[in-house]
Amino acid sequence: MRGSFKILYLGDIVGRPARKFLLERLPHIRETNGIDLVIANAENATSGAGINLKSLRELRSAQIDVLTLGDHALDRDFCTGADENRDLGNVCAPCNLENGPRCPDFVICESSGIKVGVCVVLGKHFMKLRASCPFKKFDEMLAKYGPSVDIFILEVHAEATSEKIACGWYGDGKAGLIVGTHTHVQTADECILPHGTAYITDLGMCGAHRSVIGRDISAVLESFVNGARCKLVIADEDLRLKGCIVDFDRATKRAIKISRFVHLD
C-alpha cells in the first residue's frame, strides 16, 4: 500500500459544460494521479446556481465522493423539499446557515480504511444569506465529529479573502485541510501551515476559463458597462478543472503536501 492518501478537492462546478467535462475526464484523472477521494463544490452545478437531482446523479457517476454546497444551497427545490426518497447522503450543506437545506451538514466518507469528514461554513462578510459565526461553528462541529474521523476537512465558502485566510489560521492544527471556495478564482497560496494544516484560500472553479467567473463575457460586460439587465449565460470555451491535491501520510493522517491542480481541455 502506498505511503500517502490522496484527496482531490475541486472548486465550484459551473453549469452543464463543467459537468460534462468532469464526466469525460475525472475517471482518468483519478487513475493517473492515484486519487483515493474526490470532493467538489457543486453549488453552481445546475445553470450556475444550485444543484438539482439530474446534476447530482451526473456528478456521482463521474466518481465524485462528496459534493459540497454554499450560498446557493437554497436555490433549488431539490435541497429544500420534503421527499424523503431523495438520497442526499453525500451532499454537504453549510453547517452555519440559518434555515438551511435538508442536506447533511457533515459528511463522512471512507476510502482505503481512512475516514474523512467534510464540513462547510459560510462566510459572513459580503454574503446575502444569514449565517452564524463560522469560527464558533467550526469548533462545535470539530468537537462533535472530530473524534470519529481520521481527517477533518473544513471548506470556507466566503467572499472575503481575509475571512478565509483568518479561518485558515484559526483552524491550523485542528483540521487536516482547509480550503476556500466561492470566488471562482484560484489562488497561489497553497501551503502547509505551521501546525500541520494544509491550506489554500480559493480552489478556483471547474468551467470555462474564457469567461467572467464562468459566465459569458459579452453579457457580463454589458451588465457592468451599461448597467443592462441581461441573462448571464454559462460560458463553454476553454474548459478547465481547478482545485488542489493533498497528500496525507497514511500512518499519521497528517498532510505532507498540497499542490494546486489544473486540468486543461
Kinemage of the C-alpha trace (Angstrom):
@kinemage 1
@onewidth
@group {chain A} dominant
@subgroup {mainchain}
@vectorlist {calphas} color= white
{ca met a 1} P 0.000 0.000 0.000
{ca arg a 2} L 1.261 3.487 -0.862
{ca gly a 3} L 2.542 5.688 1.925
{ca ser a 4} L 0.226 8.590 1.068
{ca phe a 5} L -3.547 9.050 0.944
{ca lys a 6} L -4.509 11.482 -1.832
{ca ile a 7} L -7.521 13.777 -1.884
{ca leu a 8} L -8.516 15.800 -4.941
{ca tyr a 9} L -10.655 18.795 -3.964
{ca leu a 10} L -12.260 20.637 -6.888
{ca gly a 11} L -13.574 24.194 -6.910
{ca asp a 12} L -17.070 25.374 -7.847
{ca ile a 13} L -18.536 23.385 -10.758
{ca val a 14} L -20.229 25.915 -13.059
{ca gly a 15} L -23.067 24.628 -15.211
{ca arg a 16} L -23.516 21.894 -17.784
{ca pro a 17} L -20.221 22.381 -19.668
{ca ala a 18} L -18.269 21.729 -16.469
{ca arg a 19} L -20.410 18.719 -15.554
{ca lys a 20} L -19.858 17.182 -18.987
{ca phe a 21} L -16.128 17.873 -18.840
{ca leu a 22} L -15.903 16.197 -15.433
{ca leu a 23} L -17.759 13.143 -16.683
{ca glu a 24} L -15.260 12.804 -19.511
{ca arg a 25} L -12.042 13.469 -17.621
{ca leu a 26} L -12.347 12.667 -13.926
{ca pro a 27} L -12.065 8.860 -14.079
{ca his a 28} L -8.748 9.182 -15.941
{ca ile a 29} L -7.554 11.923 -13.570
{ca arg a 30} L -8.284 9.710 -10.568
{ca glu a 31} L -6.377 6.808 -12.054
{ca thr a 32} L -3.314 8.681 -13.309
{ca asn a 33} L -2.883 10.704 -10.099
{ca gly a 34} L -3.617 7.843 -7.700
{ca ile a 35} L -6.536 9.717 -6.117
{ca asp a 36} L -8.264 7.994 -3.191
{ca leu a 37} L -11.077 10.501 -2.643
{ca val a 38} L -12.675 13.299 -4.674
{ca ile a 39} L -14.571 16.216 -3.141
{ca ala a 40} L -16.085 19.019 -5.216
{ca asn a 41} L -18.179 22.110 -4.652
{ca ala a 42} L -21.391 21.688 -6.660
{ca glu a 43} L -23.395 24.727 -5.652
{ca asn a 44} L -23.228 26.183 -9.181
{ca ala a 45} L -23.684 22.861 -10.964
{ca thr a 46} L -27.177 23.495 -12.346
{ca ser a 47} L -27.289 26.506 -14.680
{ca gly a 48} L -24.801 28.286 -12.442
{ca ala a 49} L -26.965 28.445 -9.299
{ca gly a 50} L -27.755 25.495 -7.042
{ca ile a 51} L -27.998 21.824 -7.903
{ca asn a 52} L -30.899 19.623 -8.972
{ca leu a 53} L -31.370 15.856 -8.943
{ca lys a 54} L -30.231 15.390 -12.560
{ca ser a 55} L -26.983 17.239 -11.941
{ca leu a 56} L -26.397 15.327 -8.712
{ca arg a 57} L -26.753 11.989 -10.469
{ca glu a 58} L -24.375 13.081 -13.228
{ca leu a 59} L -21.706 14.165 -10.767
{ca arg a 60} L -21.997 10.972 -8.767
{ca ser a 61} L -21.478 8.975 -11.947
{ca ala a 62} L -18.301 10.991 -12.519
{ca gln a 63} L -16.792 9.359 -9.391
{ca ile a 64} L -17.123 12.337 -7.047
{ca asp a 65} L -17.365 11.064 -3.486
{ca val a 66} L -18.565 14.193 -1.650
{ca leu a 67} L -20.403 17.225 -3.049
{ca thr a 68} L -20.463 20.479 -1.104
{ca leu a 69} L -22.792 23.472 -1.295
{ca gly a 70} L -22.570 27.165 -0.414
{ca asp a 71} L -24.707 30.293 -0.598
{ca his a 72} L -26.790 28.866 -3.487
{ca ala a 73} L -27.823 25.862 -1.382
{ca leu a 74} L -31.422 27.091 -1.257
{ca asp a 75} L -31.755 27.947 -4.958
{ca arg a 76} L -33.312 24.618 -5.955
{ca asp a 77} L -36.359 22.839 -4.506
{ca phe a 78} L -34.325 19.628 -4.599
{ca cys a 79} L -32.447 20.677 -1.477
{ca thr a 80} L -35.449 22.057 0.404
{ca gly a 81} L -38.276 19.651 -0.494
{ca ala a 82} L -39.829 17.052 1.772
{ca asp a 83} L -39.324 13.970 -0.413
{ca glu a 84} L -37.523 11.589 1.907
{ca asn a 85} L -36.658 9.306 -1.027
{ca arg a 86} L -34.078 11.765 -2.272
{ca asp a 87} L -30.622 10.487 -1.473
{ca leu a 88} L -28.617 13.444 -0.166
{ca gly a 89} L -26.158 11.382 1.831
{ca asn a 90} L -23.004 12.661 0.164
{ca val a 91} L -24.193 16.284 -0.257
{ca cys a 92} L -22.851 18.607 2.431
{ca ala a 93} L -24.574 21.948 3.092
{ca pro a 94} L -23.103 24.831 5.121
{ca cys a 95} L -23.447 23.984 8.804
{ca asn a 96} L -23.836 27.603 9.959
{ca leu a 97} L -26.589 28.604 7.534
{ca glu a 98} L -29.773 29.742 9.261
{ca asn a 99} L -32.841 27.869 7.975
{ca gly a 100} L -30.567 25.808 5.769
{ca pro a 101} L -31.461 22.983 3.351
{ca arg a 102} L -32.315 19.481 4.450
{ca cys a 103} L -28.926 18.157 3.330
{ca pro a 104} L -26.463 16.840 5.917
{ca asp a 105} L -24.187 19.464 7.464
{ca phe a 106} L -21.374 16.957 7.913
{ca val a 107} L -20.437 14.080 5.625
{ca ile a 108} L -18.155 11.164 6.467
{ca cys a 109} L -16.650 9.185 3.592
{ca glu a 110} L -14.357 6.193 3.996
{ca ser a 111} L -11.742 5.145 1.454
{ca ser a 112} L -8.901 2.654 1.845
{ca gly a 113} L -9.741 2.332 5.538
{ca ile a 114} L -9.402 6.083 6.227
{ca lys a 115} L -12.418 8.080 7.396
{ca val a 116} L -12.636 11.617 6.063
{ca gly a 117} L -15.113 14.133 7.461
{ca val a 118} L -16.194 17.186 5.439
{ca cys a 119} L -17.716 20.337 6.884
{ca val a 120} L -18.654 23.622 5.126
{ca val a 121} L -19.031 27.024 6.773
{ca leu a 122} L -20.471 30.065 5.068
{ca gly a 123} L -18.681 33.380 5.448
{ca lys a 124} L -20.465 36.376 6.951
{ca his a 125} L -18.860 39.286 5.088
{ca phe a 126} L -20.472 40.451 1.802
{ca met a 127} L -22.769 37.406 1.679
{ca lys a 128} L -26.544 37.720 1.259
{ca leu a 129} L -27.590 34.744 3.372
{ca arg a 130} L -27.591 34.970 7.142
{ca ala a 131} L -25.099 32.683 8.819
{ca ser a 132} L -23.829 32.231 12.346
{ca cys a 133} L -20.164 32.736 13.263
{ca pro a 134} L -18.070 30.357 11.100
{ca phe a 135} L -15.277 30.174 13.694
{ca lys a 136} L -17.544 29.132 16.577
{ca lys a 137} L -19.490 26.732 14.358
{ca phe a 138} L -16.259 25.101 13.206
{ca asp a 139} L -15.299 24.484 16.833
{ca glu a 140} L -18.735 22.956 17.504
{ca met a 141} L -18.519 20.616 14.523
{ca leu a 142} L -14.940 19.649 15.361
{ca ala a 143} L -15.888 18.758 18.931
{ca lys a 144} L -18.911 16.772 17.727
{ca tyr a 145} L -17.416 14.888 14.786
{ca gly a 146} L -13.649 15.218 15.046
{ca pro a 147} L -13.129 12.140 17.236
{ca ser a 148} L -14.976 9.930 14.731
{ca val a 149} L -12.823 10.714 11.666
{ca asp a 150} L -9.166 10.363 10.721
{ca ile a 151} L -9.038 13.551 8.613
{ca phe a 152} L -11.246 16.571 9.295
{ca ile a 153} L -11.751 18.911 6.318
{ca leu a 154} L -13.182 22.421 6.501
{ca glu a 155} L -14.412 24.271 3.415
{ca val a 156} L -14.856 28.013 3.876
{ca his a 157} L -17.358 29.309 1.321
{ca ala a 158} L -16.807 33.036 1.568
{ca glu a 159} L -16.473 36.227 -0.455
{ca ala a 160} L -13.806 37.956 1.637
{ca thr a 161} L -10.282 36.670 1.148
{ca ser a 162} L -9.366 37.951 4.601
{ca glu a 163} L -12.119 35.896 6.220
{ca lys a 164} L -10.931 32.717 4.530
{ca ile a 165} L -7.315 33.349 5.494
{ca ala a 166} L -8.398 34.032 9.082
{ca cys a 167} L -10.257 30.709 9.143
{ca gly a 168} L -7.084 29.015 7.945
{ca trp a 169} L -5.002 30.413 10.782
{ca tyr a 170} L -7.765 29.732 13.293
{ca gly a 171} L -8.074 26.100 12.207
{ca asp a 172} L -4.357 25.381 11.881
{ca gly a 173} L -3.595 22.232 13.832
{ca lys a 174} L -7.310 21.463 14.281
{ca ala a 175} L -8.300 20.434 10.749
{ca gly a 176} L -6.246 18.366 8.337
{ca leu a 177} L -7.246 20.521 5.364
{ca ile a 178} L -8.906 23.926 4.999
{ca val a 179} L -9.920 25.177 1.555
{ca gly a 180} L -11.720 28.277 0.362
{ca thr a 181} L -14.380 28.406 -2.349
{ca his a 182} L -16.916 30.835 -3.863
{ca thr a 183} L -14.849 33.440 -5.749
{ca his a 184} L -14.072 31.062 -8.662
{ca val a 185} L -10.501 32.401 -8.961
{ca gln a 186} L -7.722 30.021 -7.930
{ca thr a 187} L -5.185 31.485 -5.510
{ca ala a 188} L -1.453 30.750 -5.434
{ca asp a 189} L -1.006 30.481 -1.658
{ca glu a 190} L -1.260 26.734 -1.108
{ca cys a 191} L 0.851 25.664 1.870
{ca ile a 192} L 1.177 23.540 4.967
{ca leu a 193} L 0.548 25.897 7.886
{ca pro a 194} L 2.887 25.837 10.930
{ca his a 195} L 0.794 23.376 12.934
{ca gly a 196} L 0.248 20.949 10.063
{ca thr a 197} L -2.964 22.008 8.322
{ca ala a 198} L -2.937 22.062 4.504
{ca tyr a 199} L -4.463 25.309 3.230
{ca ile a 200} L -5.441 27.267 0.097
{ca thr a 201} L -7.542 30.457 0.030
{ca asp a 202} L -9.568 29.530 -3.071
{ca leu a 203} L -9.665 26.406 -5.201
{ca gly a 204} L -10.890 28.222 -8.290
{ca met a 205} L -13.649 26.759 -10.457
{ca cys a 206} L -14.459 23.984 -12.882
{ca gly a 207} L -15.778 25.547 -16.064
{ca ala a 208} L -14.945 27.925 -18.887
{ca his a 209} L -11.681 29.803 -18.421
{ca arg a 210} L -12.637 32.151 -21.270
{ca ser a 211} L -15.372 33.785 -19.236
{ca val a 212} L -16.063 36.059 -16.297
{ca ile a 213} L -16.067 33.535 -13.433
{ca gly a 214} L -17.964 31.078 -15.629
{ca arg a 215} L -20.370 33.448 -17.381
{ca asp a 216} L -20.449 34.700 -20.979
{ca ile a 217} L -18.044 37.643 -21.321
{ca ser a 218} L -20.207 39.857 -23.548
{ca ala a 219} L -23.232 39.572 -21.273
{ca val a 220} L -21.209 40.424 -18.177
{ca leu a 221} L -19.576 43.412 -19.903
{ca glu a 222} L -22.974 44.694 -20.988
{ca ser a 223} L -24.129 44.446 -17.398
{ca phe a 224} L -21.088 46.209 -15.935
{ca val a 225} L -20.541 48.875 -18.583
{ca asn a 226} L -24.114 49.811 -19.478
{ca gly a 227} L -25.988 48.669 -16.387
{ca ala a 228} L -28.180 46.464 -18.554
{ca arg a 229} L -30.230 43.650 -17.070
{ca cys a 230} L -29.327 40.679 -19.226
{ca lys a 231} L -29.187 36.941 -18.843
{ca leu a 232} L -25.721 35.855 -17.732
{ca val a 233} L -25.471 32.601 -19.639
{ca ile a 234} L -22.911 29.929 -18.826
{ca ala a 235} L -19.764 30.105 -20.953
{ca asp a 236} L -18.391 26.959 -22.578
{ca glu a 237} L -14.980 27.795 -24.115
{ca asp a 238} L -11.557 26.717 -22.828
{ca leu a 239} L -12.838 24.359 -20.151
{ca arg a 240} L -10.620 23.722 -17.142
{ca leu a 241} L -10.834 21.859 -13.858
{ca lys a 242} L -9.208 23.574 -10.895
{ca gly a 243} L -8.644 22.648 -7.277
{ca cys a 244} L -5.909 21.053 -5.212
{ca ile a 245} L -4.401 17.656 -4.500
{ca val a 246} L -3.411 16.962 -0.913
{ca asp a 247} L -1.220 14.061 0.208
{ca phe a 248} L -1.753 12.724 3.722
{ca asp a 249} L 0.537 10.299 5.483
{ca arg a 250} L -1.423 7.078 5.920
{ca ala a 251} L 0.107 6.350 9.305
{ca thr a 252} L -0.150 9.775 10.972
{ca lys a 253} L -3.101 11.124 8.901
{ca arg a 254} L -1.243 14.432 8.655
{ca ala a 255} L -0.912 16.497 5.489
{ca ile a 256} L 2.525 16.221 3.913
{ca lys a 257} L 1.968 18.035 0.599
{ca ile a 258} L -0.559 20.317 -1.090
{ca ser a 259} L -0.439 21.208 -4.780
{ca arg a 260} L -2.638 23.352 -6.971
{ca phe a 261} L -4.459 21.273 -9.587
{ca val a 262} L -5.332 22.471 -13.095
{ca his a 263} L -6.569 20.244 -15.923
{ca leu a 264} L -6.942 21.862 -19.363
{ca asp a 265} L -9.308 20.986 -22.195
